[in-house]
Amino acid sequence: MKYTALLQKVVTRQPDAVVAEEVFRMATHGGARAIGLGDRLGLVRPGYLADLVVIDLRAPHLTPMHEPIAALVYGARGSDVRTVLVDGRIIVRDGAVTTLDEERVCREVGERAHRARATASLGG
């Protein structure tokens, strides 16, 4: 979100080309509409799928917080995510993924990357 907002300011040379609230709307409901699901997700509303992200707003880089949406757009990081709920199921709890073994996935990705590098160097 941060780079979307900043790049628009650079390209247009307008400091208010796109404001934080607009970028946030683009990332949430706009993203849902882009994939054809704007009538089912992207908003916190009755009848919409319950996908929520809980962010720790006490991090030093998010304080002092004068405008929460601007803080999320410009300052929040992935490491600030505490909890993620997808369709009512907890996917991340206390910053850790609950639905897969992160250590195993990282190990497998490393092994596959090693094999890909080895294969690429054989052909070159």
C-alpha positions as a Markdown table, in Angstrom:
| # | Residue | x | y | z |
|---|---|---|---|---|
| 1 | Met | 0.0 | 0.0 | 0.0 |
| 2 | Lys | 2.8 | 2.4 | 0.9 |
| 3 | Tyr | 4.4 | 2.1 | -2.5 |
| 4 | Thr | 1.1 | 2.6 | -4.3 |
| 5 | Ala | 0.5 | 5.8 | -2.5 |
| 6 | Leu | 4.1 | 7.1 | -2.9 |
| 7 | Leu | 4.5 | 6.2 | -6.6 |
| 8 | Gln | 1.3 | 8.0 | -7.5 |
| 9 | Lys | 2.6 | 11.1 | -5.8 |
| 10 | Val | 5.9 | 10.8 | -7.8 |
| 11 | Val | 4.3 | 10.1 | -11.1 |
| 12 | Thr | 1.7 | 12.8 | -10.9 |
| 13 | Arg | 3.9 | 15.3 | -8.9 |
| 14 | Gln | 0.8 | 15.8 | -6.7 |
| 15 | Pro | 1.2 | 15.2 | -3.0 |
| 16 | Asp | -2.5 | 14.4 | -2.7 |
| 17 | Ala | -2.8 | 12.3 | -5.9 |
| 18 | Val | -4.0 | 9.4 | -3.8 |
| 19 | Val | -4.7 | 9.6 | -0.1 |
| 20 | Ala | -4.2 | 6.8 | 2.5 |
| 21 | Glu | -8.0 | 6.1 | 2.8 |
| 22 | Glu | -8.2 | 5.6 | -1.0 |
| 23 | Val | -5.2 | 3.3 | -1.0 |
| 24 | Phe | -6.7 | 1.3 | 1.8 |
| 25 | Arg | -10.1 | 1.0 | 0.0 |
| 26 | Met | -8.2 | -0.1 | -3.1 |
| 27 | Ala | -6.4 | -2.8 | -1.2 |
| 28 | Thr | -9.6 | -4.1 | 0.5 |
| 29 | His | -12.8 | -3.7 | -1.3 |
| 30 | Gly | -11.1 | -2.7 | -4.6 |
| 31 | Gly | -9.1 | -5.9 | -4.5 |
| 32 | Ala | -12.3 | -8.0 | -3.8 |
| 33 | Arg | -14.0 | -6.2 | -6.8 |
| 34 | Ala | -11.0 | -6.9 | -9.0 |
| 35 | Ile | -11.4 | -10.6 | -8.5 |
| 36 | Gly | -15.2 | -10.5 | -8.9 |
| 37 | Leu | -16.0 | -10.9 | -5.2 |
| 38 | Gly | -16.9 | -7.4 | -4.3 |
| 39 | Asp | -20.3 | -8.5 | -3.2 |
| 40 | Arg | -18.9 | -11.0 | -0.7 |
| 41 | Leu | -15.7 | -9.6 | 0.7 |
| 42 | Gly | -13.5 | -6.6 | 1.2 |
| 43 | Leu | -15.8 | -4.9 | 3.7 |
| 44 | Val | -16.7 | -5.5 | 7.3 |
| 45 | Arg | -20.5 | -6.0 | 6.8 |
| 46 | Pro | -23.2 | -8.5 | 7.7 |
| 47 | Gly | -23.2 | -11.3 | 5.1 |
| 48 | Tyr | -19.7 | -10.7 | 3.9 |
| 49 | Leu | -16.9 | -13.3 | 4.5 |
| 50 | Ala | -15.2 | -12.7 | 7.8 |
| 51 | Asp | -11.6 | -12.0 | 6.8 |
| 52 | Leu | -9.9 | -9.8 | 9.3 |
| 53 | Val | -6.3 | -8.8 | 10.2 |
| 54 | Val | -5.4 | -7.7 | 13.7 |
| 55 | Ile | -2.3 | -5.5 | 13.9 |
| 56 | Asp | -0.2 | -4.5 | 16.9 |
| 57 | Leu | -0.5 | -0.7 | 16.8 |
| 58 | Arg | 1.9 | -0.3 | 19.7 |
| 59 | Ala | 5.1 | -0.7 | 17.6 |
| 60 | Pro | 7.4 | 2.3 | 17.8 |
| 61 | His | 7.2 | 2.9 | 14.1 |
| 62 | Leu | 3.5 | 3.3 | 14.3 |
| 63 | Thr | 3.6 | 5.8 | 17.2 |
| 64 | Pro | 2.4 | 8.4 | 17.8 |
| 65 | Met | -0.7 | 7.5 | 15.8 |
| 66 | His | -2.7 | 10.5 | 14.6 |
| 67 | Glu | -4.4 | 8.9 | 11.7 |
| 68 | Pro | -4.9 | 5.0 | 11.9 |
| 69 | Ile | -5.5 | 4.4 | 8.2 |
| 70 | Ala | -2.4 | 6.5 | 7.3 |
| 71 | Ala | -0.4 | 4.6 | 9.8 |
| 72 | Leu | -1.5 | 1.3 | 8.3 |
| 73 | Val | -0.8 | 2.4 | 4.7 |
| 74 | Tyr | 2.6 | 4.1 | 5.3 |
| 75 | Gly | 4.0 | 2.4 | 8.4 |
| 76 | Ala | 2.6 | -1.0 | 9.1 |
| 77 | Arg | 4.8 | -4.1 | 8.4 |
| 78 | Gly | 4.0 | -7.7 | 8.1 |
| 79 | Ser | 5.7 | -8.3 | 11.4 |
| 80 | Asp | 3.0 | -6.1 | 13.0 |
| 81 | Val | 0.4 | -8.7 | 12.2 |
| 82 | Arg | -0.8 | -10.5 | 15.3 |
| 83 | Thr | -3.9 | -12.4 | 14.1 |
| 84 | Val | -5.5 | -13.2 | 10.8 |
| 85 | Leu | -8.9 | -14.7 | 10.4 |
| 86 | Val | -10.1 | -16.1 | 7.1 |
| 87 | Asp | -13.8 | -16.9 | 6.8 |
| 88 | Gly | -13.9 | -17.0 | 10.6 |
| 89 | Arg | -10.9 | -19.4 | 11.0 |
| 90 | Ile | -7.7 | -18.3 | 12.8 |
| 91 | Ile | -4.8 | -18.6 | 10.2 |
| 92 | Val | -2.3 | -16.5 | 12.2 |
| 93 | Arg | -2.2 | -16.4 | 16.0 |
| 94 | Asp | 0.3 | -14.3 | 17.9 |
| 95 | Gly | 2.3 | -13.7 | 14.7 |
| 96 | Ala | 2.6 | -17.4 | 13.9 |
| 97 | Val | 0.9 | -19.3 | 11.0 |
| 98 | Thr | -1.4 | -22.0 | 12.4 |
| 99 | Thr | -2.3 | -23.8 | 9.2 |
| 100 | Leu | 1.1 | -25.1 | 8.1 |
| 101 | Asp | 4.6 | -26.0 | 9.3 |
| 102 | Glu | 6.6 | -22.8 | 8.5 |
| 103 | Glu | 9.9 | -24.5 | 9.2 |
| 104 | Arg | 9.2 | -27.4 | 6.8 |
| 105 | Val | 8.0 | -25.0 | 4.1 |
| 106 | Cys | 11.1 | -22.8 | 4.4 |
| 107 | Arg | 13.3 | -25.9 | 4.2 |
| 108 | Glu | 11.5 | -27.2 | 1.1 |
| 109 | Val | 11.7 | -23.9 | -0.6 |
| 110 | Gly | 15.4 | -23.7 | 0.1 |
| 111 | Glu | 15.9 | -27.2 | -1.3 |
| 112 | Arg | 13.9 | -26.4 | -4.4 |
| 113 | Ala | 15.8 | -23.2 | -5.0 |
| 114 | His | 19.1 | -25.1 | -4.7 |
| 115 | Arg | 17.9 | -27.6 | -7.3 |
| 116 | Ala | 16.7 | -24.8 | -9.6 |
| 117 | Arg | 20.1 | -23.0 | -9.3 |
| 118 | Ala | 21.9 | -26.3 | -10.0 |
| 119 | Thr | 19.7 | -27.0 | -13.0 |
| 120 | Ala | 20.1 | -23.5 | -14.4 |
| 121 | Ser | 23.9 | -23.6 | -14.2 |
| 122 | Leu | 23.9 | -26.9 | -16.1 |
| 123 | Gly | 22.2 | -25.3 | -19.0 |
| 124 | Gly | 24.3 | -22.2 | -19.1 |
